[in-house]
Amino acid sequence: MLVGMRRPVILVGVLLSLLVLCAGAYGQPGGGDIRLGVLAKRGKEQCHAQWDATAAYLSERVPGYRFVIVPLNFDEVAPAVA
């Protein structure tokens, strides 16, 4: 595995684990959409180009859930988390 890819892969794994645990805690059997906010430092189109494949992969691998990338600029992060 490339050294530069190790950190994003670990981060996605941790986030996926937390999302599945949170979905279970909120009683969402059967799944639904899981929105993944991504800081779009280079623009929203570039963010989708870089992360949509990850969302598609997760959607295929986690039954009952559809993962959607939500590109956010710096000003949108705090309101999206709230």
PDB file of N, CA, C and O in Angstrom, chain B, residues numbered from 101:
ATOM      1  N   MET B 101       0.856  -1.174   0.000  1.00  0.00           N
ATOM      2  CA  MET B 101       0.000   0.000   0.000  1.00  0.00           C
ATOM      3  C   MET B 101       0.899   1.234   0.000  1.00  0.00           C
ATOM      4  O   MET B 101       1.922   1.267   0.684  1.00  0.00           O
ATOM      5  N   LEU B 102       0.517   2.228  -0.758  1.00  0.00           N
ATOM      6  CA  LEU B 102       1.292   3.453  -0.793  1.00  0.00           C
ATOM      7  C   LEU B 102       1.250   4.150   0.548  1.00  0.00           C
ATOM      8  O   LEU B 102       0.215   4.160   1.214  1.00  0.00           O
ATOM      9  N   VAL B 103       2.351   4.724   0.943  1.00  0.00           N
ATOM     10  CA  VAL B 103       2.443   5.399   2.236  1.00  0.00           C
ATOM     11  C   VAL B 103       1.449   6.539   2.317  1.00  0.00           C
ATOM     12  O   VAL B 103       0.843   6.737   3.370  1.00  0.00           O
ATOM     13  N   GLY B 104       1.255   7.298   1.249  1.00  0.00           N
ATOM     14  CA  GLY B 104       0.336   8.425   1.241  1.00  0.00           C
ATOM     15  C   GLY B 104      -1.125   8.019   1.356  1.00  0.00           C
ATOM     16  O   GLY B 104      -1.963   8.842   1.724  1.00  0.00           O
ATOM     17  N   MET B 105      -1.441   6.788   1.053  1.00  0.00           N
ATOM     18  CA  MET B 105      -2.826   6.317   1.105  1.00  0.00           C
ATOM     19  C   MET B 105      -3.184   5.700   2.446  1.00  0.00           C
ATOM     20  O   MET B 105      -4.365   5.486   2.723  1.00  0.00           O
ATOM     21  N   ARG B 106      -2.222   5.415   3.266  1.00  0.00           N
ATOM     22  CA  ARG B 106      -2.467   4.714   4.523  1.00  0.00           C
ATOM     23  C   ARG B 106      -3.380   5.527   5.445  1.00  0.00           C
ATOM     24  O   ARG B 106      -4.331   4.978   6.000  1.00  0.00           O
ATOM     25  N   ARG B 107      -3.113   6.808   5.616  1.00  0.00           N
ATOM     26  CA  ARG B 107      -3.893   7.648   6.530  1.00  0.00           C
ATOM     27  C   ARG B 107      -5.353   7.786   6.062  1.00  0.00           C
ATOM     28  O   ARG B 107      -6.251   7.607   6.884  1.00  0.00           O
ATOM     29  N   PRO B 108      -5.638   8.097   4.777  1.00  0.00           N
ATOM     30  CA  PRO B 108      -7.038   8.192   4.360  1.00  0.00           C
ATOM     31  C   PRO B 108      -7.793   6.866   4.499  1.00  0.00           C
ATOM     32  O   PRO B 108      -8.974   6.863   4.845  1.00  0.00           O
ATOM     33  N   VAL B 109      -7.130   5.756   4.235  1.00  0.00           N
ATOM     34  CA  VAL B 109      -7.795   4.454   4.347  1.00  0.00           C
ATOM     35  C   VAL B 109      -8.146   4.173   5.806  1.00  0.00           C
ATOM     36  O   VAL B 109      -9.239   3.689   6.099  1.00  0.00           O
ATOM     37  N   ILE B 110      -7.241   4.469   6.705  1.00  0.00           N
ATOM     38  CA  ILE B 110      -7.517   4.274   8.132  1.00  0.00           C
ATOM     39  C   ILE B 110      -8.646   5.189   8.568  1.00  0.00           C
ATOM     40  O   ILE B 110      -9.539   4.768   9.303  1.00  0.00           O
ATOM     41  N   LEU B 111      -8.615   6.444   8.119  1.00  0.00           N
ATOM     42  CA  LEU B 111      -9.649   7.411   8.479  1.00  0.00           C
ATOM     43  C   LEU B 111     -11.020   6.960   7.999  1.00  0.00           C
ATOM     44  O   LEU B 111     -11.995   7.044   8.747  1.00  0.00           O
ATOM     45  N   VAL B 112     -11.106   6.487   6.775  1.00  0.00           N
ATOM     46  CA  VAL B 112     -12.386   6.008   6.245  1.00  0.00           C
ATOM     47  C   VAL B 112     -12.867   4.802   7.047  1.00  0.00           C
ATOM     48  O   VAL B 112     -14.060   4.686   7.326  1.00  0.00           O
ATOM     49  N   GLY B 113     -11.960   3.908   7.419  1.00  0.00           N
ATOM     50  CA  GLY B 113     -12.347   2.747   8.226  1.00  0.00           C
ATOM     51  C   GLY B 113     -12.898   3.139   9.583  1.00  0.00           C
ATOM     52  O   GLY B 113     -13.903   2.591  10.037  1.00  0.00           O
ATOM     53  N   VAL B 114     -12.243   4.084  10.226  1.00  0.00           N
ATOM     54  CA  VAL B 114     -12.701   4.549  11.534  1.00  0.00           C
ATOM     55  C   VAL B 114     -14.057   5.233  11.398  1.00  0.00           C
ATOM     56  O   VAL B 114     -14.966   4.981  12.189  1.00  0.00           O
ATOM     57  N   LEU B 115     -14.191   6.100  10.394  1.00  0.00           N
ATOM     58  CA  LEU B 115     -15.469   6.792  10.184  1.00  0.00           C
ATOM     59  C   LEU B 115     -16.593   5.810   9.882  1.00  0.00           C
ATOM     60  O   LEU B 115     -17.704   5.960  10.390  1.00  0.00           O
ATOM     61  N   LEU B 116     -16.312   4.823   9.069  1.00  0.00           N
ATOM     62  CA  LEU B 116     -17.322   3.818   8.748  1.00  0.00           C
ATOM     63  C   LEU B 116     -17.759   3.071   9.999  1.00  0.00           C
ATOM     64  O   LEU B 116     -18.952   2.838  10.194  1.00  0.00           O
ATOM     65  N   SER B 117     -16.820   2.696  10.838  1.00  0.00           N
ATOM     66  CA  SER B 117     -17.159   2.005  12.081  1.00  0.00           C
ATOM     67  C   SER B 117     -18.036   2.868  12.976  1.00  0.00           C
ATOM     68  O   SER B 117     -19.022   2.391  13.537  1.00  0.00           O
ATOM     69  N   LEU B 118     -17.670   4.144  13.107  1.00  0.00           N
ATOM     70  CA  LEU B 118     -18.464   5.052  13.928  1.00  0.00           C
ATOM     71  C   LEU B 118     -19.859   5.260  13.355  1.00  0.00           C
ATOM     72  O   LEU B 118     -20.837   5.320  14.100  1.00  0.00           O
ATOM     73  N   LEU B 119     -19.951   5.371  12.039  1.00  0.00           N
ATOM     74  CA  LEU B 119     -21.255   5.585  11.413  1.00  0.00           C
ATOM     75  C   LEU B 119     -22.184   4.387  11.612  1.00  0.00           C
ATOM     76  O   LEU B 119     -23.372   4.556  11.888  1.00  0.00           O
ATOM     77  N   VAL B 120     -21.647   3.201  11.475  1.00  0.00           N
ATOM     78  CA  VAL B 120     -22.463   2.007  11.669  1.00  0.00           C
ATOM     79  C   VAL B 120     -22.912   1.899  13.120  1.00  0.00           C
ATOM     80  O   VAL B 120     -24.062   1.554  13.392  1.00  0.00           O
ATOM     81  N   LEU B 121     -22.006   2.195  14.057  1.00  0.00           N
ATOM     82  CA  LEU B 121     -22.376   2.167  15.468  1.00  0.00           C
ATOM     83  C   LEU B 121     -23.436   3.217  15.787  1.00  0.00           C
ATOM     84  O   LEU B 121     -24.393   2.934  16.507  1.00  0.00           O
ATOM     85  N   CYS B 122     -23.271   4.420  15.257  1.00  0.00           N
ATOM     86  CA  CYS B 122     -24.247   5.482  15.507  1.00  0.00           C
ATOM     87  C   CYS B 122     -25.596   5.145  14.895  1.00  0.00           C
ATOM     88  O   CYS B 122     -26.631   5.403  15.509  1.00  0.00           O
ATOM     89  N   ALA B 123     -25.603   4.581  13.717  1.00  0.00           N
ATOM     90  CA  ALA B 123     -26.869   4.220  13.080  1.00  0.00           C
ATOM     91  C   ALA B 123     -27.606   3.192  13.921  1.00  0.00           C
ATOM     92  O   ALA B 123     -28.827   3.269  14.060  1.00  0.00           O
ATOM     93  N   GLY B 124     -26.889   2.237  14.479  1.00  0.00           N
ATOM     94  CA  GLY B 124     -27.516   1.253  15.344  1.00  0.00           C
ATOM     95  C   GLY B 124     -28.023   1.872  16.633  1.00  0.00           C
ATOM     96  O   GLY B 124     -29.076   1.483  17.139  1.00  0.00           O
ATOM     97  N   ALA B 125     -27.290   2.821  17.160  1.00  0.00           N
ATOM     98  CA  ALA B 125     -27.694   3.467  18.404  1.00  0.00           C
ATOM     99  C   ALA B 125     -28.952   4.291  18.233  1.00  0.00           C
ATOM    100  O   ALA B 125     -29.722   4.443  19.181  1.00  0.00           O
ATOM    101  N   TYR B 126     -29.173   4.821  17.050  1.00  0.00           N
ATOM    102  CA  TYR B 126     -30.365   5.621  16.801  1.00  0.00           C
ATOM    103  C   TYR B 126     -31.515   4.786  16.260  1.00  0.00           C
ATOM    104  O   TYR B 126     -32.538   5.330  15.845  1.00  0.00           O
ATOM    105  N   GLY B 127     -31.358   3.501  16.261  1.00  0.00           N
ATOM    106  CA  GLY B 127     -32.455   2.613  15.889  1.00  0.00           C
ATOM    107  C   GLY B 127     -32.871   2.730  14.440  1.00  0.00           C
ATOM    108  O   GLY B 127     -34.059   2.868  14.148  1.00  0.00           O
ATOM    109  N   GLN B 128     -31.920   2.679  13.530  1.00  0.00           N
ATOM    110  CA  GLN B 128     -32.222   2.752  12.117  1.00  0.00           C
ATOM    111  C   GLN B 128     -32.018   1.396  11.459  1.00  0.00           C
ATOM    112  O   GLN B 128     -31.166   1.258  10.581  1.00  0.00           O
ATOM    113  N   PRO B 129     -32.785   0.397  11.869  1.00  0.00           N
ATOM    114  CA  PRO B 129     -32.628  -0.877  11.182  1.00  0.00           C
ATOM    115  C   PRO B 129     -33.069  -0.703   9.744  1.00  0.00           C
ATOM    116  O   PRO B 129     -34.029   0.018   9.476  1.00  0.00           O
ATOM    117  N   GLY B 130     -32.398  -1.338   8.833  1.00  0.00           N
ATOM    118  CA  GLY B 130     -32.779  -1.206   7.443  1.00  0.00           C
ATOM    119  C   GLY B 130     -32.018  -0.112   6.738  1.00  0.00           C
ATOM    120  O   GLY B 130     -32.112   0.019   5.517  1.00  0.00           O
ATOM    121  N   GLY B 131     -31.266   0.675   7.479  1.00  0.00           N
ATOM    122  CA  GLY B 131     -30.347   1.609   6.861  1.00  0.00           C
ATOM    123  C   GLY B 131     -30.951   2.893   6.370  1.00  0.00           C
ATOM    124  O   GLY B 131     -31.872   3.440   6.977  1.00  0.00           O
ATOM    125  N   GLY B 132     -30.430   3.366   5.277  1.00  0.00           N
ATOM    126  CA  GLY B 132     -30.796   4.648   4.712  1.00  0.00           C
ATOM    127  C   GLY B 132     -29.553   5.331   4.183  1.00  0.00           C
ATOM    128  O   GLY B 132     -28.523   4.690   3.971  1.00  0.00           O
ATOM    129  N   ASP B 133     -29.651   6.626   3.971  1.00  0.00           N
ATOM    130  CA  ASP B 133     -28.520   7.396   3.471  1.00  0.00           C
ATOM    131  C   ASP B 133     -27.594   7.794   4.615  1.00  0.00           C
ATOM    132  O   ASP B 133     -28.042   8.192   5.690  1.00  0.00           O
ATOM    133  N   ILE B 134     -26.316   7.680   4.362  1.00  0.00           N
ATOM    134  CA  ILE B 134     -25.312   8.174   5.294  1.00  0.00           C
ATOM    135  C   ILE B 134     -24.509   9.222   4.533  1.00  0.00           C
ATOM    136  O   ILE B 134     -23.853   8.924   3.535  1.00  0.00           O
ATOM    137  N   ARG B 135     -24.575  10.436   5.020  1.00  0.00           N
ATOM    138  CA  ARG B 135     -23.909  11.548   4.361  1.00  0.00           C
ATOM    139  C   ARG B 135     -22.531  11.748   4.981  1.00  0.00           C
ATOM    140  O   ARG B 135     -22.397  11.902   6.194  1.00  0.00           O
ATOM    141  N   LEU B 136     -21.519  11.742   4.133  1.00  0.00           N
ATOM    142  CA  LEU B 136     -20.144  11.929   4.567  1.00  0.00           C
ATOM    143  C   LEU B 136     -19.681  13.319   4.147  1.00  0.00           C
ATOM    144  O   LEU B 136     -19.477  13.579   2.961  1.00  0.00           O
ATOM    145  N   GLY B 137     -19.517  14.208   5.119  1.00  0.00           N
ATOM    146  CA  GLY B 137     -19.029  15.543   4.824  1.00  0.00           C
ATOM    147  C   GLY B 137     -17.530  15.514   4.585  1.00  0.00           C
ATOM    148  O   GLY B 137     -16.770  14.955   5.376  1.00  0.00           O
ATOM    149  N   VAL B 138     -17.120  16.123   3.485  1.00  0.00           N
ATOM    150  CA  VAL B 138     -15.705  16.164   3.118  1.00  0.00           C
ATOM    151  C   VAL B 138     -15.326  17.618   2.870  1.00  0.00           C
ATOM    152  O   VAL B 138     -16.019  18.326   2.139  1.00  0.00           O
ATOM    153  N   LEU B 139     -14.231  18.062   3.474  1.00  0.00           N
ATOM    154  CA  LEU B 139     -13.748  19.416   3.251  1.00  0.00           C
ATOM    155  C   LEU B 139     -13.255  19.539   1.814  1.00  0.00           C
ATOM    156  O   LEU B 139     -12.317  18.852   1.409  1.00  0.00           O
ATOM    157  N   ALA B 140     -13.886  20.408   1.057  1.00  0.00           N
ATOM    158  CA  ALA B 140     -13.584  20.575  -0.371  1.00  0.00           C
ATOM    159  C   ALA B 140     -12.608  21.728  -0.559  1.00  0.00           C
ATOM    160  O   ALA B 140     -12.995  22.811  -0.998  1.00  0.00           O
ATOM    161  N   LYS B 141     -11.353  21.496  -0.230  1.00  0.00           N
ATOM    162  CA  LYS B 141     -10.337  22.554  -0.317  1.00  0.00           C
ATOM    163  C   LYS B 141     -10.067  22.975  -1.757  1.00  0.00           C
ATOM    164  O   LYS B 141      -9.693  24.121  -2.008  1.00  0.00           O
ATOM    165  N   ARG B 142     -10.251  22.069  -2.694  1.00  0.00           N
ATOM    166  CA  ARG B 142      -9.954  22.365  -4.104  1.00  0.00           C
ATOM    167  C   ARG B 142     -11.212  22.487  -4.945  1.00  0.00           C
ATOM    168  O   ARG B 142     -11.154  22.402  -6.172  1.00  0.00           O
ATOM    169  N   GLY B 143     -12.346  22.686  -4.293  1.00  0.00           N
ATOM    170  CA  GLY B 143     -13.595  22.846  -5.026  1.00  0.00           C
ATOM    171  C   GLY B 143     -14.462  21.601  -4.932  1.00  0.00           C
ATOM    172  O   GLY B 143     -13.983  20.493  -4.691  1.00  0.00           O
ATOM    173  N   LYS B 144     -15.748  21.823  -5.129  1.00  0.00           N
ATOM    174  CA  LYS B 144     -16.714  20.737  -4.955  1.00  0.00           C
ATOM    175  C   LYS B 144     -16.610  19.683  -6.055  1.00  0.00           C
ATOM    176  O   LYS B 144     -16.789  18.495  -5.786  1.00  0.00           O
ATOM    177  N   GLU B 145     -16.324  20.102  -7.295  1.00  0.00           N
ATOM    178  CA  GLU B 145     -16.189  19.116  -8.373  1.00  0.00           C
ATOM    179  C   GLU B 145     -14.997  18.197  -8.127  1.00  0.00           C
ATOM    180  O   GLU B 145     -15.089  16.984  -8.313  1.00  0.00           O
ATOM    181  N   GLN B 146     -13.877  18.784  -7.706  1.00  0.00           N
ATOM    182  CA  GLN B 146     -12.684  17.985  -7.404  1.00  0.00           C
ATOM    183  C   GLN B 146     -12.949  17.042  -6.238  1.00  0.00           C
ATOM    184  O   GLN B 146     -12.473  15.906  -6.234  1.00  0.00           O
ATOM    185  N   CYS B 147     -13.704  17.506  -5.254  1.00  0.00           N
ATOM    186  CA  CYS B 147     -14.048  16.675  -4.099  1.00  0.00           C
ATOM    187  C   CYS B 147     -14.852  15.451  -4.549  1.00  0.00           C
ATOM    188  O   CYS B 147     -14.566  14.326  -4.138  1.00  0.00           O
ATOM    189  N   HIS B 148     -15.863  15.682  -5.401  1.00  0.00           N
ATOM    190  CA  HIS B 148     -16.654  14.556  -5.911  1.00  0.00           C
ATOM    191  C   HIS B 148     -15.784  13.613  -6.736  1.00  0.00           C
ATOM    192  O   HIS B 148     -15.904  12.393  -6.622  1.00  0.00           O
ATOM    193  N   ALA B 149     -14.909  14.176  -7.567  1.00  0.00           N
ATOM    194  CA  ALA B 149     -14.033  13.344  -8.393  1.00  0.00           C
ATOM    195  C   ALA B 149     -13.138  12.464  -7.529  1.00  0.00           C
ATOM    196  O   ALA B 149     -12.825  11.333  -7.899  1.00  0.00           O
ATOM    197  N   GLN B 150     -12.731  12.986  -6.387  1.00  0.00           N
ATOM    198  CA  GLN B 150     -11.807  12.254  -5.522  1.00  0.00           C
ATOM    199  C   GLN B 150     -12.520  11.271  -4.587  1.00  0.00           C
ATOM    200  O   GLN B 150     -11.938  10.240  -4.252  1.00  0.00           O
ATOM    201  N   TRP B 151     -13.757  11.547  -4.151  1.00  0.00           N
ATOM    202  CA  TRP B 151     -14.392  10.767  -3.090  1.00  0.00           C
ATOM    203  C   TRP B 151     -15.626   9.961  -3.504  1.00  0.00           C
ATOM    204  O   TRP B 151     -16.042   9.079  -2.753  1.00  0.00           O
ATOM    205  N   ASP B 152     -16.225  10.227  -4.664  1.00  0.00           N
ATOM    206  CA  ASP B 152     -17.435   9.495  -5.049  1.00  0.00           C
ATOM    207  C   ASP B 152     -17.203   7.988  -5.179  1.00  0.00           C
ATOM    208  O   ASP B 152     -18.087   7.189  -4.868  1.00  0.00           O
ATOM    209  N   ALA B 153     -16.018   7.607  -5.637  1.00  0.00           N
ATOM    210  CA  ALA B 153     -15.719   6.172  -5.747  1.00  0.00           C
ATOM    211  C   ALA B 153     -15.712   5.508  -4.365  1.00  0.00           C
ATOM    212  O   ALA B 153     -16.130   4.359  -4.224  1.00  0.00           O
ATOM    213  N   THR B 154     -15.242   6.227  -3.357  1.00  0.00           N
ATOM    214  CA  THR B 154     -15.251   5.691  -1.991  1.00  0.00           C
ATOM    215  C   THR B 154     -16.680   5.497  -1.506  1.00  0.00           C
ATOM    216  O   THR B 154     -16.998   4.476  -0.896  1.00  0.00           O
ATOM    217  N   ALA B 155     -17.537   6.469  -1.773  1.00  0.00           N
ATOM    218  CA  ALA B 155     -18.943   6.356  -1.377  1.00  0.00           C
ATOM    219  C   ALA B 155     -19.612   5.182  -2.093  1.00  0.00           C
ATOM    220  O   ALA B 155     -20.387   4.445  -1.484  1.00  0.00           O
ATOM    221  N   ALA B 156     -19.321   5.009  -3.362  1.00  0.00           N
ATOM    222  CA  ALA B 156     -19.895   3.890  -4.117  1.00  0.00           C
ATOM    223  C   ALA B 156     -19.413   2.555  -3.557  1.00  0.00           C
ATOM    224  O   ALA B 156     -20.197   1.614  -3.428  1.00  0.00           O
ATOM    225  N   TYR B 157     -18.138   2.471  -3.228  1.00  0.00           N
ATOM    226  CA  TYR B 157     -17.577   1.250  -2.652  1.00  0.00           C
ATOM    227  C   TYR B 157     -18.248   0.914  -1.320  1.00  0.00           C
ATOM    228  O   TYR B 157     -18.652  -0.225  -1.089  1.00  0.00           O
ATOM    229  N   LEU B 158     -18.362   1.915  -0.449  1.00  0.00           N
ATOM    230  CA  LEU B 158     -18.997   1.685   0.848  1.00  0.00           C
ATOM    231  C   LEU B 158     -20.457   1.278   0.680  1.00  0.00           C
ATOM    232  O   LEU B 158     -20.949   0.418   1.411  1.00  0.00           O
ATOM    233  N   SER B 159     -21.152   1.887  -0.274  1.00  0.00           N
ATOM    234  CA  SER B 159     -22.556   1.546  -0.529  1.00  0.00           C
ATOM    235  C   SER B 159     -22.705   0.094  -0.962  1.00  0.00           C
ATOM    236  O   SER B 159     -23.678  -0.571  -0.607  1.00  0.00           O
ATOM    237  N   GLU B 160     -21.732  -0.394  -1.733  1.00  0.00           N
ATOM    238  CA  GLU B 160     -21.767  -1.792  -2.171  1.00  0.00           C
ATOM    239  C   GLU B 160     -21.461  -2.748  -1.025  1.00  0.00           C
ATOM    240  O   GLU B 160     -22.035  -3.835  -0.952  1.00  0.00           O
ATOM    241  N   ARG B 161     -20.571  -2.354  -0.142  1.00  0.00           N
ATOM    242  CA  ARG B 161     -20.076  -3.240   0.908  1.00  0.00           C
ATOM    243  C   ARG B 161     -20.899  -3.253   2.188  1.00  0.00           C
ATOM    244  O   ARG B 161     -20.829  -4.218   2.949  1.00  0.00           O
ATOM    245  N   VAL B 162     -21.675  -2.209   2.441  1.00  0.00           N
ATOM    246  CA  VAL B 162     -22.457  -2.122   3.679  1.00  0.00           C
ATOM    247  C   VAL B 162     -23.931  -2.250   3.307  1.00  0.00           C
ATOM    248  O   VAL B 162     -24.536  -1.287   2.836  1.00  0.00           O
ATOM    249  N   PRO B 163     -24.506  -3.416   3.512  1.00  0.00           N
ATOM    250  CA  PRO B 163     -25.889  -3.650   3.102  1.00  0.00           C
ATOM    251  C   PRO B 163     -26.870  -2.708   3.808  1.00  0.00           C
ATOM    252  O   PRO B 163     -26.764  -2.448   5.006  1.00  0.00           O
ATOM    253  N   GLY B 164     -27.824  -2.211   3.023  1.00  0.00           N
ATOM    254  CA  GLY B 164     -28.882  -1.388   3.581  1.00  0.00           C
ATOM    255  C   GLY B 164     -28.550   0.079   3.709  1.00  0.00           C
ATOM    256  O   GLY B 164     -29.393   0.863   4.146  1.00  0.00           O
ATOM    257  N   TYR B 165     -27.345   0.473   3.340  1.00  0.00           N
ATOM    258  CA  TYR B 165     -26.944   1.875   3.463  1.00  0.00           C
ATOM    259  C   TYR B 165     -26.441   2.396   2.126  1.00  0.00           C
ATOM    260  O   TYR B 165     -25.813   1.675   1.351  1.00  0.00           O
ATOM    261  N   ARG B 166     -26.729   3.656   1.881  1.00  0.00           N
ATOM    262  CA  ARG B 166     -26.198   4.343   0.703  1.00  0.00           C
ATOM    263  C   ARG B 166     -25.375   5.515   1.211  1.00  0.00           C
ATOM    264  O   ARG B 166     -25.878   6.365   1.946  1.00  0.00           O
ATOM    265  N   PHE B 167     -24.114   5.559   0.819  1.00  0.00           N
ATOM    266  CA  PHE B 167     -23.210   6.606   1.256  1.00  0.00           C
ATOM    267  C   PHE B 167     -23.180   7.718   0.214  1.00  0.00           C
ATOM    268  O   PHE B 167     -23.082   7.460  -0.985  1.00  0.00           O
ATOM    269  N   VAL B 168     -23.267   8.953   0.689  1.00  0.00           N
ATOM    270  CA  VAL B 168     -23.315  10.118  -0.188  1.00  0.00           C
ATOM    271  C   VAL B 168     -22.245  11.107   0.274  1.00  0.00           C
ATOM    272  O   VAL B 168     -22.157  11.433   1.457  1.00  0.00           O
ATOM    273  N   ILE B 169     -21.444  11.574  -0.663  1.00  0.00           N
ATOM    274  CA  ILE B 169     -20.424  12.572  -0.358  1.00  0.00           C
ATOM    275  C   ILE B 169     -21.070  13.952  -0.378  1.00  0.00           C
ATOM    276  O   ILE B 169     -21.779  14.309  -1.319  1.00  0.00           O
ATOM    277  N   VAL B 170     -20.811  14.725   0.684  1.00  0.00           N
ATOM    278  CA  VAL B 170     -21.301  16.102   0.780  1.00  0.00           C
ATOM    279  C   VAL B 170     -20.081  17.013   0.866  1.00  0.00           C
ATOM    280  O   VAL B 170     -19.491  17.157   1.936  1.00  0.00           O
ATOM    281  N   PRO B 171     -19.691  17.637  -0.270  1.00  0.00           N
ATOM    282  CA  PRO B 171     -18.544  18.538  -0.237  1.00  0.00           C
ATOM    283  C   PRO B 171     -18.888  19.814   0.529  1.00  0.00           C
ATOM    284  O   PRO B 171     -19.949  20.405   0.322  1.00  0.00           O
ATOM    285  N   LEU B 172     -17.995  20.228   1.402  1.00  0.00           N
ATOM    286  CA  LEU B 172     -18.225  21.417   2.227  1.00  0.00           C
ATOM    287  C   LEU B 172     -17.011  22.336   2.150  1.00  0.00           C
ATOM    288  O   LEU B 172     -15.868  21.879   2.187  1.00  0.00           O
ATOM    289  N   ASN B 173     -17.274  23.647   2.041  1.00  0.00           N
ATOM    290  CA  ASN B 173     -16.158  24.584   2.156  1.00  0.00           C
ATOM    291  C   ASN B 173     -15.970  24.891   3.639  1.00  0.00           C
ATOM    292  O   ASN B 173     -16.747  24.429   4.473  1.00  0.00           O
ATOM    293  N   PHE B 174     -14.950  25.662   3.965  1.00  0.00           N
ATOM    294  CA  PHE B 174     -14.618  25.913   5.367  1.00  0.00           C
ATOM    295  C   PHE B 174     -15.800  26.485   6.152  1.00  0.00           C
ATOM    296  O   PHE B 174     -16.032  26.093   7.296  1.00  0.00           O
ATOM    297  N   ASP B 175     -16.547  27.411   5.542  1.00  0.00           N
ATOM    298  CA  ASP B 175     -17.662  28.065   6.231  1.00  0.00           C
ATOM    299  C   ASP B 175     -18.856  27.139   6.438  1.00  0.00           C
ATOM    300  O   ASP B 175     -19.694  27.405   7.300  1.00  0.00           O
ATOM    301  N   GLU B 176     -18.947  26.083   5.683  1.00  0.00           N
ATOM    302  CA  GLU B 176     -20.098  25.175   5.778  1.00  0.00           C
ATOM    303  C   GLU B 176     -19.902  24.037   6.777  1.00  0.00           C
ATOM    304  O   GLU B 176     -20.872  23.371   7.140  1.00  0.00           O
ATOM    305  N   VAL B 177     -18.682  23.803   7.224  1.00  0.00           N
ATOM    306  CA  VAL B 177     -18.393  22.652   8.072  1.00  0.00           C
ATOM    307  C   VAL B 177     -19.128  22.741   9.422  1.00  0.00           C
ATOM    308  O   VAL B 177     -19.849  21.815   9.792  1.00  0.00           O
ATOM    309  N   ALA B 178     -18.951  23.827  10.141  1.00  0.00           N
ATOM    310  CA  ALA B 178     -19.560  23.956  11.474  1.00  0.00           C
ATOM    311  C   ALA B 178     -21.088  23.867  11.430  1.00  0.00           C
ATOM    312  O   ALA B 178     -21.662  23.135  12.235  1.00  0.00           O
ATOM    313  N   PRO B 179     -21.773  24.579  10.526  1.00  0.00           N
ATOM    314  CA  PRO B 179     -23.239  24.427  10.471  1.00  0.00           C
ATOM    315  C   PRO B 179     -23.680  23.010  10.085  1.00  0.00           C
ATOM    316  O   PRO B 179     -24.710  22.531  10.560  1.00  0.00           O
ATOM    317  N   ALA B 180     -22.903  22.340   9.226  1.00  0.00           N
ATOM    318  CA  ALA B 180     -23.278  20.974   8.833  1.00  0.00           C
ATOM    319  C   ALA B 180     -23.156  20.013  10.002  1.00  0.00           C
ATOM    320  O   ALA B 180     -23.978  19.108  10.149  1.00  0.00           O
ATOM    321  N   VAL B 181     -22.142  20.197  10.832  1.00  0.00           N
ATOM    322  CA  VAL B 181     -21.952  19.329  11.990  1.00  0.00           C
ATOM    323  C   VAL B 181     -23.030  19.587  13.029  1.00  0.00           C
ATOM    324  O   VAL B 181     -23.514  18.657  13.673  1.00  0.00           O
ATOM    325  N   ALA B 182     -23.405  20.849  13.192  1.00  0.00           N
ATOM    326  CA  ALA B 182     -24.444  21.196  14.179  1.00  0.00           C
ATOM    327  C   ALA B 182     -25.755  20.593  13.766  1.00  0.00           C
ATOM    328  O   ALA B 182     -26.758  20.764  14.458  1.00  0.00           O
TER     329      ALA B 182
END
